[in-house]
Each structure stands twice: as structure tokens, then as C-alpha cells.
Amino acid sequence: MELTLRLLRTIREIAARGTIAAAADALGYTASAVSQQVAALERATGLPVLERVGRSVRLTDVGRELVRHADDILARVEATEAALEEVAAGPRGEVRLAVFESVASALIPDVVALLARRHPEVVVGSRELDPDEVPDALRLGEVDLAFVLDYPHAPGPRKDGLEYLVLGREQFRLVVPVRDEIGAVVDLASLCHRPFVASPAHMSCGRCVVQACREAGFEPVIRHQVDGYPAALRLVAGGAGVALVPDLGLIDVPAGVAVRDLAQTIYRTIELAYRRASAGRPAVRAVIDAVTESARGLGLQPAADLAREERPLLQA
């Protein structure tokens, strides 16, 4: 039986994507090439690894066992490559980062500048990714490091084999039109009759806003659902409603917007996630150090001050 790393990666992608076409797209192959690799797996094992269910495919018991071992084997290969890289040279090579909009604006330029000065042979690439999608992207090797968000009562998904470094905590502020005569410190409950601008409810940040309002005693009216704080701020400036925006989303506040503190503390935790197997790579460690330093420069509350136990979303 000959099970190559290529075949193991293929069956793992199929398990994660649900279709041969989606796995082919993720791997950069044609669907026909992926089908041929599945056939090679079945010849190697002497047993079927997939069964068709409509337009999708489902793993057989043999396929599931292969995927379970593929995760372990591929993680060991990556750890070995990291160890060899450390022996052979200092930090060098490409590190791929998954970011979300506000951290991309506030942190990534400083991270890139720091690395250019200290480790010019480390190349950082970034792509914007919904934090809820990050664990699978990391596990499958699409990215090497990822910024993720953790909200009390709206926690993000966790995957085995990943490590999470807490970078700090940022508070949410109330954003209103500049002509609004609301006070300097606002009780969230007083906004029960106001329309809100917020992220879509299927996103963790949108769920956080809804949960905060519910704990304050009311169901918010989300008049506008937008993915991105710049768009939310512009809508608020135009009088479309009020919004709860975290500190990193307030780096560039447009004219026509006023920022107010809330009587309650609403916050989220920013974390950096990475595969445990890649932690030994000098280039990955260099990027982690640069991100940590940049986070401190933005005044994020240090990780040492944050307990990992569950807390209430609203703190009076």
C-alpha cells in the first residue's frame, strides 16, 4: 500500500470541502485529477473511500480513518520542515496571514514595516477572511497565522492542533451622528428605540451586538446590516442609525460622526492563531513577535491581564 502525502492532502481537502470540484479548486487541480487521486487511494487501500450523495460526496469508514491519520501525518511533516528550517537558517520565507478589516488597517502596515527592518528575508502576505472561517483555513494550510476574535457568549470555533495567543482586549464605543445631542456616557438600554447599523447576524460581531442589547433588556432594530466598519461609520454619519464599534474600527473616524463611551463595558478579545506544527518555523515566530509588539503599540490590553474564563458580555 503506497499512501503519498499528495493523496493524503487530497482526501483531507475532500472531507473539508464536501465535493470533488471544491477540493480541486482549493488544491489548484482539475476535478478529473482529483478523481484520479481518489481512484489511486482506493487502489492502494483496496476499499472505497468515498460514496456519492446527490452532488456531494461522503467519506466511507475507510475514508474517515484516512483523514484522521492524514491530519497527524501532515502535522508531523510540517513540524519536521520547521525544525530543519531552524537548523538551516534564520527567519526567511513566506508567511501567510489571515486578517479582518479593522486589524488589516490598524496593525498590518506596522507589522510589515517592522519585519522589513529586522527580517528582510521574511515575506508576509495577507488575505481578508471572516474570523469564523479561520480555523479550517489554518488547519488545511491555506494560511500560516490568523487574527481571530473571541466574544463572550459568541465564541469562535476552535480546532484541534491550533494554538491561540491572546493579543489583547478592545472595547466597543457608541457611534452617533455628530449632531446628536446624546450625553458623553450612554446607557445601552436608553438606545432601545434607536435603529442600529451592525454586521450581519450570522457574523460573530453582529451576534455580539444583538446579545449586548438583549442583556440590556431590549431587542435591537438592525436597520442596516453591513460587513465593515468604514461603511457602518458612513451610514451613521448620514443619520441611518447608531452603531457599536470597537476601538480598532475607530482609527479613521469620518466627519459627521461622534464617539461616545458606554456605561457598560462591551469588549472583544483579539487573538493570533497558528498551527501547533508550524510554531517552530523561525519566520512564523518572527511574525508573531512583530504582531505582538505592534498590538502593544496600539494600546491593546496585555494578554497577561486577561483571564480565559467565561465572563459576562456586559460589565457594569
Secondary structure in CASP SS format (residue, H / E / C, confidence):
PFRMAT SS
TARGET T0000
AUTHOR 0000-0000-0000
METHOD secondary structure of the structure
MODEL  1
M C 1.00
E C 1.00
L C 1.00
T C 1.00
L H 1.00
R H 1.00
L H 1.00
L H 1.00
R H 1.00
T H 1.00
I H 1.00
R H 1.00
E H 1.00
I H 1.00
A H 1.00
A H 1.00
R H 1.00
G C 1.00
T C 1.00
I H 1.00
A H 1.00
A H 1.00
A H 1.00
A H 1.00
D H 1.00
A H 1.00
L H 1.00
G C 1.00
Y C 1.00
T C 1.00
A H 1.00
S H 1.00
A H 1.00
V H 1.00
S H 1.00
Q H 1.00
Q H 1.00
V H 1.00
A H 1.00
A H 1.00
L H 1.00
E H 1.00
R H 1.00
A H 1.00
T H 1.00
G C 1.00
L C 1.00
P C 1.00
V C 1.00
L E 1.00
E E 1.00
R E 1.00
V E 1.00
G C 1.00
R C 1.00
S E 1.00
V E 1.00
R E 1.00
L E 1.00
T C 1.00
D H 1.00
V H 1.00
G H 1.00
R H 1.00
E H 1.00
L H 1.00
V H 1.00
R H 1.00
H H 1.00
A H 1.00
D H 1.00
D H 1.00
I H 1.00
L H 1.00
A H 1.00
R H 1.00
V H 1.00
E H 1.00
A H 1.00
T H 1.00
E H 1.00
A H 1.00
A H 1.00
L H 1.00
E H 1.00
E H 1.00
V H 1.00
A H 1.00
A C 1.00
G C 1.00
P C 1.00
R C 1.00
G E 1.00
E E 1.00
V E 1.00
R E 1.00
L E 1.00
A E 1.00
V E 1.00
F C 1.00
E H 1.00
S H 1.00
V H 1.00
A H 1.00
S H 1.00
A H 1.00
L C 1.00
I H 1.00
P H 1.00
D H 1.00
V H 1.00
V H 1.00
A H 1.00
L H 1.00
L H 1.00
A H 1.00
R H 1.00
R H 1.00
H C 1.00
P C 1.00
E C 1.00
V E 1.00
V E 1.00
V E 1.00
G E 1.00
S E 1.00
R E 1.00
E E 1.00
L C 1.00
D C 1.00
P H 1.00
D H 1.00
E H 1.00
V H 1.00
P H 1.00
D H 1.00
A H 1.00
L H 1.00
R H 1.00
L C 1.00
G C 1.00
E C 1.00
V C 1.00
D C 1.00
L E 1.00
A E 1.00
F E 1.00
V E 1.00
L E 1.00
D E 1.00
Y E 1.00
P C 1.00
H C 1.00
A E 1.00
P C 1.00
G C 1.00
P C 1.00
R C 1.00
K C 1.00
D C 1.00
G C 1.00
L E 1.00
E E 1.00
Y E 1.00
L E 1.00
V E 1.00
L E 1.00
G E 1.00
R E 1.00
E E 1.00
Q E 1.00
F E 1.00
R E 1.00
L E 1.00
V E 1.00
V E 1.00
P E 1.00
V C 1.00
R C 1.00
D C 1.00
E C 1.00
I C 1.00
G C 1.00
A C 1.00
V E 1.00
V E 1.00
D C 1.00
L H 1.00
A H 1.00
S H 1.00
L H 1.00
C C 1.00
H C 1.00
R C 1.00
P E 1.00
F E 1.00
V E 1.00
A E 1.00
S C 1.00
P C 1.00
A C 1.00
H C 1.00
M C 1.00
S H 1.00
C H 1.00
G H 1.00
R H 1.00
C H 1.00
V H 1.00
V H 1.00
Q H 1.00
A H 1.00
C H 1.00
R H 1.00
E H 1.00
A C 1.00
G C 1.00
F C 1.00
E C 1.00
P C 1.00
V E 1.00
I E 1.00
R E 1.00
H E 1.00
Q E 1.00
V C 1.00
D C 1.00
G C 1.00
Y H 1.00
P H 1.00
A H 1.00
A H 1.00
L H 1.00
R H 1.00
L H 1.00
V H 1.00
A H 1.00
G C 1.00
G C 1.00
A C 1.00
G C 1.00
V E 1.00
A E 1.00
L E 1.00
V E 1.00
P E 1.00
D H 1.00
L H 1.00
G H 1.00
L H 1.00
I C 1.00
D C 1.00
V C 1.00
P C 1.00
A C 1.00
G C 1.00
V E 1.00
A E 1.00
V E 1.00
R E 1.00
D E 1.00
L E 1.00
A C 1.00
Q C 1.00
T E 1.00
I C 1.00
Y E 1.00
R E 1.00
T E 1.00
I E 1.00
E E 1.00
L E 1.00
A E 1.00
Y E 1.00
R E 1.00
R H 1.00
A H 1.00
S H 1.00
A C 1.00
G C 1.00
R C 1.00
P H 1.00
A H 1.00
V H 1.00
R H 1.00
A H 1.00
V H 1.00
I H 1.00
D H 1.00
A H 1.00
V H 1.00
T H 1.00
E H 1.00
S H 1.00
A H 1.00
R H 1.00
G H 1.00
L C 1.00
G C 1.00
L C 1.00
Q C 1.00
P C 1.00
A H 1.00
A H 1.00
D H 1.00
L C 1.00
A C 1.00
R C 1.00
E C 1.00
E C 1.00
R C 1.00
P C 1.00
L C 1.00
L C 1.00
Q E 1.00
A C 1.00
END
